Amino acid sequence: MMEYQTSALWFYKPLPLLAAGVSLALSWMGFSAGLGYMLLTGLFWPILIAMYLHRQKENMRVWSPQENSEWLVYVNAIPVREQRSVLTNPGFSSPAKAHRFFQSAFLLKFILQAGCLTLAVWQFIAAPWDLYAVVGSLVLLIPLAAAVWRTGQRLATLNELQFAEISHPNGQIWHQAQFVRSGKTLPALKSLLSLF
């Protein structure tokens, strides 16, 4: 059974909550691309990736270490402790398979983001030329363009992926992909699922 916490809950972090609120407000002004972006990359995209990795894990093509997180959830105003499995950076049987997965996934994310940016540009062109529309469109276009730029950079630097080897208890070696930036490692899956 799949019980992963795949997406960051927007109401637990201030920046995604602010972005969701601004996107909702902009959608009332006629700029729905931001809200579509939030739903696609913040909700549907992580679910698709988690489902794909879960199927691969069941078929033993991918392995990910089991990590649980503790949650305090309020059910009818009663605090209930709950454990959830966290989706961790997957290990692949070879660096080539890891590279192929992340190349395909980042390319799909880039296409998704570029489509949202294109829709935002069309909505900007079709909007009435008043101060609110111009400011609203800039508030939407700049972060979308930055997100597309970051994903494009990740695509361009996929050849520089580094791989950590993890030994499974049965003796098999798995390879986890990670980006190295300023001496710090960033799991490739975290970058793939990031909202911005």
N, C-alpha and C positions, 0 to 999 in steps of 0.2 A: 504494500500500500504506500502511496506517495504522500508524505506529510512534510513537505519542505516549506519554509518561509522564503518565498522567492523574491518578493519585492519589498523594498523599504516602505513601511507604512508612512504615508505622507504626513499624518498628524503627529508623529513622534519627532520629526525633525523640522526645524524652523524654515530652512531654505526651500525644500520641496513644498512645504505648506504655503509659503509666500508665493512660490511660482504657480501653484495650483489656483490660489485665490486671484492672482493677477490674470492668469489665463481665463478663468471663469468671467472675470469682469470684462476682459477684452472680447470675449465671445458675445457679450451683450452689445458691444460696439460694432459687431460685424466681423471680428477677426477670430474665427474659430480654429485656425491652424494651431494656435498654442494649446488649446484644450485637447485637440486631436493628438498633438505631439505628446502631451502629458499622459493621455490614456494609452497610446500605442507603445511608447518607450518606457513608461513607468509601470504599466500593468500588463498589457498583452505580451510584450516582448519578453520580459522575464519569465512569464508563465510558459511561453513556447520553448524557450531555452531549457527551462527546468524539466518540462515534459520530455523533450528530446534526450537530455542527459539521463533522465530516469530510465527511459527505454533502453538506452545504450548500456546503462549500469546493470539492468536486469539481464541483458544478453551478454554480459561480462566483456564488453568492448571498452568500457570506461570504468574507472574505479575512483571513488571519492571518499576521503576519510569521513567517518561518522562524527559529526559535531552536533551537540545539542545546546540549545540556549534556554534559559529560564525566563518565563514570562509571567507577569502578574496581570491576570485578566479579570475584569469585574463583570460578573454575571448576576443580574438583578441586584446590583449594589453590594454583592458579596465577593470579596477578593478570592480568586482561585489561582493557585500556582499551576503552571502548565509547562511542559517541556516540548520544544519543537525541534525538529531536525533542520539544521542550517545547510543550505546548498553551498558547498565548498568548491574550491578550484579543482576541477577533475584531473585525474591522471590518465594518460593515454598509453597504449602499449609501445608507441614509438614517437619520437619527436616529429616525424613527418606527418603522422595522423593528427597530432595536436595542432601542428601548423595548418593543415588542411581545414580542420574544424574552425579554428579561429579566423582564418582567411575568409571562409564562406560566411561565417556569422558576422564579422565586421563589415563585409561587403553588403550583406542584407541590411544591417543597421544603417550603413551609409545611405543606401537607396531609400530607406524609410525616412531618414532625417532629411535627405535632399527633397523628397516629395513634400514633406511638411513645410520646408523652407520655400519651395516653389509655390505652394498654395498660399503661404503668407505674402509672398510678393504679388501674386495675382489679387489677393484681397486688398493689399495696399494700393495697387493701381486702380481698382474699382471703387475705393473708398472716396467719400467726399473730401475735398481738400480744405479741412479746417484744422485748427490747432490740436483738438482732441484726437483726431484721426492720425495726424502725423506723429504726435507723441506716442499714441498707442501702438502704431505700427513699428516705430523705432524700438519701443520696449519689447516688442515681439521679435522683430527681425534680428536684432543684435545677439540675443542669447541663442536663437536658432542657428544663426550663421556660425557662432562660436562652437556650438555642439557639432555641427557638420565638419567644421575645421578640425576639431579634436579627433573625431572618428577618422577623418582622412589622414591625419598624422599617424594614428594607430595603424591604419592600413599600410602606410608607407614604411613604418618601422617594424612590420611583422617579421622581416628577415633577421631582426636583431633580438628576437625572442630568446630568452634563456630558459633552460629547463632544469628543474630540480628533480632528482631521482628519489622516489619513495619506494621502500621495500614493503610489499604486502606480507602479512604473516605466513602465506603459503610459499614465499620465496620469489614471487614474480616482481619484476621491477616496473614501475609506472613512472611516466614523465609528466610533470606539471609545468605548464607554460607560465612565464611571468615576464613583465616588463621591468627593466632596471632604469631608474631615473634618479640622478644625483646620488648614487650609491644606495638608494632605497629600492626594494623590490615591491612591485604591485602585481598581485595575482591577475592574470589575464581575464579571468571570468569576472572579477570585480569591475574591471575597466569596461568589459563588454556589456554589463548590466547597468552601468551608471546612467543616471538620468541626464546629466549635463556633461 
